[in-house]
Amino acid sequence: MAIPLSVLSSDVPPCVPPIEFAWLEITPSCQLHCLHCYAGSRPGLGHGQMSLADWKYVMASLVAQGTRFVQFIGGEPTIHPYFCELLREAGRLGLGIEVYSNLLGISSRM
């Protein structure tokens, strides 16, 4: 059962500063297998169990709590099947966007 955003935002005591920046690790997979990778990413790890709707809910919840910026990370975020949709949603919500990428997954559709 989803929690209404109004409940989430009202649960934050006024003395707690908002989380202004959030890292969204949308996939553990990467098309490379670098020995120096801090995340241990490599090909074939899948993209986790969160749906596009789940990620949209997370971003809306963050905005409701005062988050202003997100960084999409992984693995390699550009290979996530909903990468472009997630970027559009973050922009629609007014979030500042950063992408931590190896740039190999950049395509003309992006």
N, C-alpha and C positions, 0 to 999 in steps of 0.2 A: 504494500500500500504506500503510495507516495505521500510525502509530508508536504503540506502547502508551504509555499515560500514565505507567506506572512508569519507562519509559526517559526520557521527557521530564523528569520530576521529579528523576531521579537525575543528569541531565546538568548541573544547576545547581550550581556550586560553592558551598559553604557561606558563602564570603566575599562572595557577590553577594546584596544584599538583594532580597527578592521585589518584583515589580511589584504594588503594592497597588491601583492604579487603572488601568483600561484604557478607552480610547475604542473603541467598535465602530461603525465607519462602515458601516452595513448597506445604504445606498442613496445614490446621487448625485442621485436624482430629488427634485423638490419640485413641489408644485402651484402655486408662485409663481415669478416671475422677477425677483427684487429686484436692483436695481443694486448695492446695498451688500453682497450676499451674499459672505461670505469663502470659500465653497466653490465658487462659480460654478454652483450648482445651479439647475435649471429643470425644467419638465415634459419627459417623454419620454426621460430618460436611462437608463431601465431600473433594475434592482436588482442589478447585478453578476452574477457567475457562481457565487457560493457558494450551495450548497443549505442547507436547514434542517439537515441532518445535519452539514454543514461548520461552520456557526455553533455548533451544539451541541458539536462536538468542540473548537472554539476556546475556548469558555467552560469546558469541563471541563479543558482543558489549562492555562488560566489559573489555575483553582482549584487544580490540582495543584501549581502553582508559587507559590502563596501570594497570588494576587490576591483582594481582598476586595470590590471595588466595580467596577461597569462603568457606563458612560454610553453609551446608544444615540444615535448622531448620524447625520447625512447631509449632504446633502439633508435631507429630512423623514422621520425614521424611522417615523412612524405610518402612512405609506402603503405600507410594505414589506408584501408579501403574508403574511409569517410573523411580523409584529410581535408579535402577542399570544402566539404560541407561544414566541418568543424571550424575552419577558418571563417567561412561566411557567417556562421552563427556567432562566433566571438565578435566579429565586426558589427553585426546587427545589434548585439548587446552593448556596443560602445566600449568594448575592452581594447586596450592596447595589446598588440600581438607581436610576439617574437617566436621564431622557429629555430631550434637548435638542430642543425642538419649537417650531413656530409655533402649535401647538394647533388648526390648521384640520382636521387629520385625525382628531381625537378623535371617537369614535362611541360609541353605547350598548354595543356589544360589548366595549369596552375597560373 
